[in-house]
Amino acid sequence: MVGSRSALKYSVLFLLAVVGSAVAVYSCGRHPALVMDRRGTLPGATAGKMSLVPMLHSTPQLTSLVLSQLRKQAEAGSARAMERLGRVYLRGSGVRRDYADAIGWFRRAAAAGSPGAMIELGECYLMGFGVQRNYAKSLAWDKKAAALRDADGLNNIGFIYMNGLGVAHDPTKAVRYFRRAAAEGSALGAGSLGSCYMQGGSVRQNYVKARYWLSRAAAGGLSASMNQLGLIYMRGLGAPRSYATAFAWFRKGASAGYAQAMNNVGVCYLRGLGVLQDDAKAFKWFGRGAVAGSKLAMCHLGTSYLYGRGTSVDFVQALFWYKKAADVGATRGMLYIGEMYAKGLGVEKNVPKATAWFKKAAAAGDPRGKQALEELKELAPAATTRK
């Protein structure tokens, strides 16, 4: 059985976590932007670089009347309407998602000279939406958009070089494209450049420059950059620490639909950082972030149910959300499931199952999984002796 000392250790580690310290944002495409997470790689990407995870943005649901009018405009030859209609089918906004229709409209819009449609086609080939993933074709479409002076196309070219997707990994070239994109007014380019300065490596780490470019990106509506600005003020990186300012930026990012910012709003309410402490509001924001796709918010929501913070204790719901998090690769969720089986919280006590979940976390690269296994072995003989 895992003792209370172990349980408390996990609670502190997981419940108070703020998303963003290990995430760099290099946005690609317009709807949605993309986030690069260090923990995995796309097929063909340079090993050890960052993989892609689609950011969840809300897309306005169209009424049947608006959709009918949009289709008429597209059929009449409006490239802008074709591009928008393609996005409707790509995102499933008011219609059933249909990648084939989306790509068809994007191709027609691109043939009519729409750089935005070219960017969307690049994203489809990058992510394999309705077509076989093809980095060369993705790059080709981004270059066509850039040739038409679309600054987001420049950003996306940088994205591809930064990750070595079908090309040699070249962070220096990537940063040059990000700078060009940012200089030409791309919020995505500004966000990418700000992320480079925040993380370091491709450029010398500089939090002041990071804050400048992320502010430009946030002013352009990039929700991920709003979240990163919150992290800057939360930790006092290149600016005086201000929890109130951090909370304000997290709140803006959350309102713009960024799931990780929703989690961070919840953490602020949970700890009373820049806002009055409120377990109920923390629970609400963790719920929103979890539904929007934040793995850490799923873990926080599970922990809220586990300990009855902002809600009543509910082991079934706790286990449900931990499993949801674990299903999308969150090792925190795996560890908490292991602890629930080790302690018999809402489930029958089962040391073999606890061991299996701790092993999953360890195999996924979380050192706390190995630590939990060691503690479980140490405590097992003691429990046997007491019988």
N, C-alpha and C positions, 0 to 999 in steps of 0.2 A: 504494500500500500504506500502511495506517495504521501509523505507527511505534510503538515501545515506549512512548514518552512518552505518546501518546494512549491506548494500552491501559491503562497504569497509571492514568491520570486516570479512566477509566471504572470501573476496578476499585475504586478508593477511593470513588467516588461511590455505586456500587451495592451493593457488598458490605457496607458498614458502615451502611446506611440502616435507621432504626428507624421503623416505621409509626406514624402518629398525629398528627404535627405539623400536617397540613393537613386533618384530619378532625374534624368535630364530630358528636357522637352525639345524635340526637334520636329516641328509640325510639318506634315506632308499632306497635300490635298486640302480641300476647303471644307468639306462636309463629310466626315468629321476630320479634325486634325489628328495627328498620331502622336503617341508617346513612346519613347524608347526606354526600355527597362533593361538594366544590366544583366538580369538573371538568365536570359536565354538568347537564342539567335534564330533568325529566319533561315530557312534552307538556302544555303549558298552564301550566307553572310560570313564575314570574317570572324573566326572563333574568338570569343571573349569580348566582342563588341556588343552593341545594344540591339535588342529585338524590338519588334513593333507590337504595340497593343492599341487597338482603336480606342480613342477617347469617346465617351458617351456624351453627345450633345443632343439636346432636344430639337426636333425638327417639327415645324408647325404642321398640324394636320389640316389638309385641304378639304373644303366642302366639295360635294359633287358638282356644284355650279361653277366654282372656281376652277376645278380640275377640267371641266368641259370647255371652259373659256381658254384655259391654257393649252389644251390639245388643239383647239381651233387655230390659235395663234401659231402653234408649232407647225401644223399642217399647211398654214398659209406661208411658211417660210421664215418665221422669226427664229433666228439662231438663239436668241436669249431664251425664248420660250422652250425651244428644244432642249437646251441645257438644263433649264429648271425642271422640265418634265422628266429628264433622265435622272435627276436627283430624287424626284418624287418616287420613282420606281426603285432606285437604289436603296433609299432609306425606308421605303414602305410607309410613306406619309399619306394617310387617307386611302391607300390602295394596298393590295397585297404586294409584298416585295417581289420584284421580278428583275433579276439581273440581265436577262436577255433583252428585255424591253429597254432597260436603263442604258445598256451598252449601245443598242441600236440608236437611241436618241442622241447619245453622246457622239457617236460617229457622224450622224447627220449634222449636228451642231458644229463639230470640228471641221467637217467638209465645207461648212458655211463660214469658217474663219473664227470660231469662238475659242479663244485661248482657255477659257474656263472649262470647256468640255474636254479640251486636250489634257488639262490637269486631272480631270476626273478619270479619263481613260488611263492616264499614267497610274493613278491610284488603284484602279481595277486590276491592272497588270501587276502592280506591286503586291497587292494583297490576295490576288486570285479570286476576285469577285466576278463570278460568271465566266471567267476565262482561265486558262492555265496560267499559273504565275510565271511571268517572264520579265526579268529585270531589264533586259536589253530594250524591250518594247516600252517599258515604263520610262526608262531614260530617254528614249527617242521622242515620246510624247511630251515629256517635260521640256526637252530642248526645243521642240516646235513652239510650245507656249512661250518659252523664254525669248525665242526669236521674234515673237510678236510683242516683245517688251512687257510680258507679264512677269512681274517681280516674284510671284509665288512659284513660278516655274524655276527661277534661279534657286530659290530656297530648296526646292525638291531635288534639284540636281546635287546640291550640297549634301542633302540628306543621304542620297545614294552613295556618294563618295565617302561620307563619314562612316557608313556601315559596311562598305566594301561589297555592295550588292551587285554582282555581275561585273564589277570593276575592281581594280586594286584599291585597297583601303588607303585613303589619302586625306587625313584630317586637315592638312594645310590647304589643299584645294577646296575642301568642304567649307572651311571658314571663309575663304575668298568669296565663294558663292553666297554664303550667308550675309557677308558684308554688302555685297552688291544688291542682294534682295532687300536688306534693311534700308540701304541708302535710297532705294527706289520706292520706298514706302510700304513694303510688305510687313505686316504685323507678324506673320509667320517667320520671316527672316530675322526680325528683331528678337523674337522669342528664341529662335535657335541660337543667335549670337549671344544673347544674354545667358542662355543655358551653358554655352561653352565657357564664358567667363566665370560663371558660378561654379562649375565643376572643375575647370582646369584640365590640363592634359593637351588638348588641341591648341590652346593658347595659355598664357600665364594666368593663373587664377587671379581675378580682380573683382571683388564684390561691389565696388563702386560702379565699375563699368557694367557689371551684371545688372545692378539695380537700374541703371540708366536705360539699358536696352529692354529689360523686362517691363519697365514703365511704358516705354514706347509700344511694346506689344500689347500690354494691358489696355492702353488707350485705344488700340485698334480692335479691342474686343476679344483677345485671346485669353480664354478662361484659365488655361494651364499656367500662364504667366502671372495671372492674378494670384494663383495659389503659391507660386514661387516667391512672389513679393511678400506674401504673408510669412513664408519661412524665413526670408531675410530679416524681417522685423521681429519675428519670434525669437531669433537667435542673435540678433544684433550684428549681422554680417554686413559691413560696409555702411552701416547706419546705426544710430542709437537704438537699443532694444526698446520696443514699444509693443506691449501685448495688445493694447487697444487698436493700434494701427494694423497689427498682424490680423486681429480678428476681423477688422473691416475688409481687408483684402481677401481673407478666406470667405467671408460672407458674399463678396462680389463674385468670386469664382464659383461659389455654390449656386448663386442666383443665375449664373450664366450656364449652369448645367454640368459643372465639372465634379465628378463623383468624389475625387480625393479631397477637394475643398470642402465638400459636405462632411466628410469624416473629420476634417480638421476643425470645422465649426463645432462639431460635437465634442471634440477634445477640449476646446476652449471652454465650453459650457461645463464640461465634466470637472475641469480643474479650476474654473474661475479665472481664466487668463484673458484679461481685457474686457471681461463681461462678468456679471454676477453669476456665481456658481448655481447651476440648475440641472439636476439629474434628469428631470423630465424632458427638458429641451435637448439635452445631450442624447437621450434615448431617441427622440424624434429625428435628430439629424443623422444619427448612426443608421436609423432605419432608411432614411432617404438615400444616404450614400450606399448602403448595401443593395437596395433595389436598383440603383444606378450603376452598380458594378464594382464598387470599391471593395477589394478583398479585405483590407484592414477594417473598413466599416462593418463588414460581415462579422469579423472577429469581435469587434467592440460591441456589436448588437448582441452577439451570443453571450458575451460576458455580462452585459446589462441584465439579460435574463437569468444568467447563472447566479448573480449576486443580488438580484432584485434592485437594481439602481435605475430609478425613473420608471419602474414597472414592477409587477409582482414577480417573484421567483418562478421560473418555468424551465425546468430541465429539458423538457422535450423541445422547446423553441431554441434553447441554448445549443443543444446538440444539432438541431436542424441547421442553424446558421454557421456553426463550426464546420459542418460537413459541406455546406455550400462553399465556404471559403477554401476548404481543403480540395474540393473538386476542381477549383481553378488555380491550384498550386500554392495556396497560402500555408506555409509551414506552421504559422501560429495556430491555425485551425487544427492542424494535425496534432500538435502538442496538447491543445486543450481537450480534444477528443480522447487522447491517450490518458490524460489526467482524469477525465470523467469515468473512464473504464477502470482506472487504477483505484479510484476512490468510491466507485459505485454511486455516482451522482446522476440520478434519473435513469440509470441503467443498472443491470446486474453487474456486480463487481467481476471483472474478467482481466486478470493479469496478462494472459496471452494476447488479448486484443489490445491492451494498453501498450504492450511491448511492440506489437506490429505497427501501431500508429507512431510511436516514438522512432521506430526504425525508418518509417517513411519520411519523417521530418529530417532525420540524420542523412538519409540517402539523397534528399533534396538539397543538401548542403548547409543545413542549419545546425550549428554546433550544439545548440540546446537540446536537440534530439538525443545526441550521444550522452550529454550530461544527465538527461532524464532517465536514460537506460541504466546508467551507472547508479543513480540514486535508487532506482527501482530494485536493482540487484542487492544493494546494501540494505534496503529496508525489508526485503523479503525474508532473509534468515531471521531477523529480529522478530518479525510477525510470527514466524513458525515457532520460535522459542517461547513466545508468550502463550501459545495454545496449551 
